[in-house]
Amino acid sequence: MLVTLRAAWRASLPMLGCAAVLALCAPAAQAQADFPNKPIRIVVTFPPGGSADAVVRLLAPRLNEKLGQQVVVDNRPGAGGNIGLSVVAKAPPDGYTLGVGAAGALAANASLYPQMPFDAQKDFKPVTLLAAIPFVIVGNPSIGARTQAELIAMAKAQPSRLAIAHGGNGTAMHLTSQLFAQMADIKLSEVPYKGSGPAALDVLAGQVPLAVVDLPSALQHIRAGKLIAFAVTSPQRLAQLPDVPTVAEAGLPGYDSTGWFGVVAPAGTPQAIITRLHAEFTAALNDETVRATLRAQGVEPSPTTPEAFEAYIRSETAKWAKVIRTANIKIE
């Protein structure tokens, strides 16, 4: 009898193990099935009023409707996006805390900062790219040059004497300027500003001859003839400036520098939740009213698959690491 009982007990062990695993997995599976059942916080790594903030707030009402829960925007700017994304990296991986990060925090900062509070490629799970923001190389009409080729020739004739403004050290506009100088084999005097708008205004005022700025900061001034648009930094021409060539077209083949931002979740977030979030974000971005509104603001809606966004982050990280290393840019 004892032998029979022992045999029966041993035979039951695999079933007991399976039952234990199922018991542990059941709450997690139910949580995924019920997702979402409370408000979702989106940590935006920029202050209110910026492009990323505006995009998220435009999408929020549609996300509220589709998800059946309120989407709360939590602005956490600072340290090039590191402050906001560090909050996301430490959050529970349950889909209720998401981050909106840009090329800085998700790609370039690893090469700019001596220490990072997270590993962008290990601590996050990409959901989708949200939008791309092309930049424009602009100049005051008094500069004398009218084309990119003339501008490059002028810079070569006066190494380091031609000043170019940008939105701040380590920003995408700063790196865009550096990539331009490296590919053109010229030296420019960098003038950092606190944002694209102030940089554009000082070019208008003649305080600095050149700038790399985002499209919303410069578009009306270009159309009014108050700024010269030498080239756009995206791979394709812009519908808003169809007569302005790309940097690549104007003589630097392969040049591509576009500002961007996208949605990430903490690493470990279940794939079922990522899939649901991706579906709702991309549906909102593909809404024709949303697309028209964003394009009118100089922002290009750019939804991707999570896999494509992950690959893009990796490629951008490698590209900007090379630019930063060559220019020896550091942020303490």
C-alpha positions in Angstrom: 0.0 0.0 0.0 2.8 2.4 0.9 4.5 1.7 -2.4 1.3 2.4 -4.2 0.8 5.7 -2.4 4.3 6.9 -3.1 3.9 6.0 -6.7 0.7 7.9 -6.9 2.3 10.9 -5.2 5.2 10.9 -7.6 2.9 10.6 -10.6 1.0 13.6 -9.4 4.0 15.9 -9.1 4.0 17.1 -12.8 0.3 17.9 -12.5 0.8 19.7 -9.3 3.6 21.7 -10.9 1.4 22.6 -13.9 -1.4 23.6 -11.5 1.0 25.9 -9.6 2.2 27.5 -12.8 -1.3 28.0 -14.0 -2.3 29.5 -10.7 0.6 32.0 -10.9 -0.1 32.9 -14.6 -3.9 33.3 -14.2 -3.8 36.8 -12.5 -1.3 38.1 -15.1 -3.4 36.7 -18.0 -6.6 38.2 -16.5 -4.8 41.5 -16.1 -3.9 41.5 -19.7 -7.4 40.5 -20.8 -8.9 43.4 -18.7 -6.4 46.0 -19.9 -6.9 48.8 -19.4 -9.1 49.1 -16.3 -7.6 52.3 -14.9 -6.1 55.6 -16.3 -3.0 55.4 -18.4 -0.2 57.9 -17.7 1.9 59.2 -20.6 5.1 60.8 -19.5 6.1 63.4 -22.0 9.8 64.4 -21.8 9.2 67.9 -23.0 7.4 70.9 -21.4 3.8 71.8 -22.3 3.4 73.6 -25.6 6.1 71.8 -27.5 5.6 69.5 -30.6 5.6 66.2 -28.6 3.2 67.6 -26.0 0.9 68.9 -28.7 0.8 65.6 -30.5 0.0 63.6 -27.4 -2.7 66.0 -26.4 -4.2 65.8 -29.9 -4.3 62.0 -29.7 -5.5 61.8 -26.1 -9.3 62.2 -26.8 -9.2 59.5 -29.4 -7.2 57.2 -27.1 -9.7 57.9 -24.3 -12.5 56.8 -26.5 -10.9 53.6 -27.9 -9.3 52.5 -24.6 -12.2 53.3 -22.4 -9.9 55.0 -19.9 -8.5 58.4 -19.4 -5.1 59.2 -20.8 -3.2 61.5 -18.4 -0.3 63.6 -19.8 2.5 64.0 -17.3 5.2 66.5 -18.5 8.6 65.7 -17.1 11.2 67.8 -19.1 14.9 68.0 -18.3 18.3 66.5 -18.9 17.6 66.0 -22.6 14.7 63.7 -21.8 16.5 61.6 -19.3 14.4 62.7 -16.3 11.1 61.7 -17.8 12.2 58.4 -19.3 13.9 57.4 -16.0 10.4 57.5 -14.5 9.1 55.2 -17.2 12.1 52.8 -16.9 11.3 52.3 -13.1 7.5 52.0 -13.5 5.7 48.6 -13.3 5.6 46.9 -16.7 1.8 46.8 -16.8 1.0 49.3 -19.6 -0.2 52.0 -17.3 2.9 54.1 -17.5 4.2 55.0 -21.0 6.8 57.4 -22.1 7.2 59.7 -25.1 10.9 60.1 -25.9 12.8 61.7 -28.7 16.0 61.1 -30.6 18.0 62.5 -27.7 17.0 60.3 -24.8 16.3 57.2 -26.9 19.4 57.4 -29.2 21.9 60.2 -28.8 22.1 60.7 -25.0 24.0 57.5 -24.5 26.9 59.1 -26.3 26.5 62.6 -24.9 26.2 61.9 -21.2 28.9 60.3 -19.1 26.3 58.5 -17.1 22.7 57.5 -18.0 19.9 56.6 -15.6 18.7 53.9 -18.0 19.7 51.8 -21.0 17.4 52.9 -23.9 17.8 49.6 -25.7 17.3 47.3 -22.7 14.9 49.2 -20.3 12.1 50.0 -22.8 9.8 48.2 -25.1 9.0 50.3 -28.2 5.3 50.8 -29.1 5.4 53.0 -32.1 7.1 56.0 -33.6 4.7 58.9 -33.4 5.9 61.7 -35.6 8.9 63.2 -37.5 9.9 66.8 -37.5 12.2 67.9 -40.3 14.6 70.7 -39.8 15.5 73.6 -42.2 18.8 75.3 -42.6 18.0 79.0 -42.8 19.9 82.2 -43.2 19.4 85.9 -43.0 19.1 87.4 -46.5 22.1 89.6 -45.7 24.4 86.6 -45.7 25.0 86.8 -49.4 24.7 83.1 -50.3 21.6 81.9 -51.9 22.2 78.1 -52.3 23.7 75.4 -50.2 26.7 75.1 -52.6 27.4 78.9 -52.1 27.0 78.5 -48.4 29.5 75.7 -48.2 31.9 77.6 -50.4 31.6 80.6 -48.1 32.2 78.5 -45.0 35.3 76.9 -46.6 36.7 80.3 -47.4 36.2 81.5 -43.8 36.8 78.4 -41.5 35.0 78.8 -38.1 33.9 82.4 -38.8 30.4 81.6 -40.0 28.1 81.2 -37.0 25.1 78.8 -37.0 22.5 78.9 -34.3 20.6 75.8 -33.0 18.2 74.8 -30.3 20.7 73.9 -27.6 23.8 71.8 -26.9 23.1 68.1 -27.5 19.7 68.7 -29.1 18.7 67.2 -32.4 19.3 70.6 -34.1 22.8 70.7 -32.7 23.6 67.3 -34.0 21.9 68.1 -37.4 24.3 71.1 -37.7 27.3 68.9 -36.8 26.3 66.2 -39.3 26.0 68.9 -42.0 29.5 70.4 -41.2 31.1 67.0 -41.1 29.6 65.8 -44.4 30.4 69.2 -46.1 33.9 69.2 -44.6 33.5 72.7 -43.1 33.9 74.3 -39.7 31.1 76.4 -38.3 30.9 78.4 -35.1 28.1 76.9 -33.0 25.7 79.2 -31.1 23.3 77.3 -28.8 19.9 78.8 -27.9 17.1 77.7 -25.6 14.9 76.3 -28.3 14.3 76.6 -32.0 12.1 79.7 -31.8 14.7 82.0 -30.2 17.3 80.8 -32.7 15.0 81.7 -35.6 14.2 85.1 -34.2 17.9 86.0 -33.9 18.5 85.0 -37.5 15.6 87.3 -38.5 17.1 90.1 -36.5 20.6 89.6 -38.0 22.2 88.7 -34.7 23.5 85.4 -36.2 23.6 84.6 -40.0 22.5 80.9 -40.0 20.4 78.5 -38.0 19.1 74.9 -38.0 15.5 75.2 -36.8 12.3 73.2 -36.9 9.8 73.9 -39.6 7.1 75.5 -37.4 9.6 78.1 -36.2 10.6 79.2 -39.7 7.9 78.4 -42.2 6.0 81.8 -42.1 9.3 83.7 -42.3 10.5 81.7 -45.2 7.2 82.2 -47.1 7.4 86.0 -46.3 11.0 86.1 -47.8 12.5 87.2 -44.4 14.6 84.0 -44.2 16.4 82.1 -46.9 15.8 78.3 -46.8 19.0 76.7 -48.1 17.8 73.1 -47.6 15.6 70.8 -45.6 17.3 68.0 -43.7 14.8 65.2 -44.3 15.3 62.6 -47.1 12.4 64.0 -49.1 11.2 67.5 -49.9 8.5 68.9 -47.8 5.0 69.6 -49.1 5.1 72.9 -47.2 8.3 74.0 -49.1 8.2 72.1 -52.4 10.8 74.3 -54.0 13.4 73.9 -51.3 15.8 71.0 -52.0 16.9 68.5 -49.4 20.5 68.7 -48.2 21.2 65.4 -50.1 19.8 66.8 -53.3 21.8 70.0 -52.9 25.1 68.3 -52.9 25.5 66.0 -49.8 24.2 62.5 -50.9 23.0 60.3 -48.0 22.4 63.2 -45.6 19.4 62.6 -43.4 18.6 64.2 -40.1 15.0 64.4 -38.8 13.7 65.0 -35.4 11.4 62.4 -34.1 9.6 61.0 -31.0 7.8 57.9 -30.1 6.1 55.9 -27.5 7.8 53.3 -25.3 6.7 51.1 -22.3 8.9 49.7 -19.5 10.8 46.5 -20.5 8.8 43.4 -19.5 5.4 44.8 -20.5 3.4 41.9 -21.9 3.3 41.6 -25.7 -0.5 41.5 -25.6 -0.6 45.0 -24.0 2.0 46.3 -26.4 -0.1 45.0 -29.3 -3.2 46.7 -28.0 -1.5 50.0 -27.3 0.2 49.9 -30.8 -3.2 49.4 -32.5 -4.8 52.3 -30.7 -2.0 54.8 -31.2 -1.6 54.0 -34.9 -5.4 54.2 -35.4 -5.4 57.7 -33.8 -2.4 58.7 -35.9 -4.1 57.5 -39.1 -7.2 59.6 -38.5 -7.4 62.1 -41.4 -8.2 65.0 -39.1 -5.2 64.3 -36.9 -2.9 63.9 -39.9 -4.1 67.2 -41.5 -3.7 69.0 -38.1 -0.2 67.7 -37.6 1.0 68.5 -41.1 -0.4 72.0 -40.8 2.0 72.4 -37.8 5.0 71.1 -39.7 4.8 67.6 -38.0 4.7 64.4 -40.1 2.7 61.6 -38.5 4.9 58.5 -38.7 3.4 55.4 -37.1 5.5 52.2 -37.3 5.4 48.7 -36.0 7.1 48.1 -32.6 9.8 46.1 -34.4 10.4 48.8 -36.9 10.7 51.4 -34.2 13.1 49.3 -32.2 15.3 48.9 -35.3 15.1 52.7 -36.0 16.3 53.5 -32.4 19.3 51.2 -32.9 20.2 52.7 -36.3 19.8 56.3 -34.9 21.9 55.4 -31.9 24.8 54.2 -34.1 24.5 57.2 -36.5 24.6 59.8 -33.8 27.3 58.1 -31.8 29.7 58.5 -34.7 28.7 62.2 -35.2 29.2 62.9 -31.4 32.5 61.1 -31.3 33.9 63.0 -34.3 32.8 66.3 -32.9 33.8 65.4 -29.3 30.5 66.7 -27.9 30.0 66.1 -24.2 27.3 67.2 -21.8 28.3 67.2 -18.1 
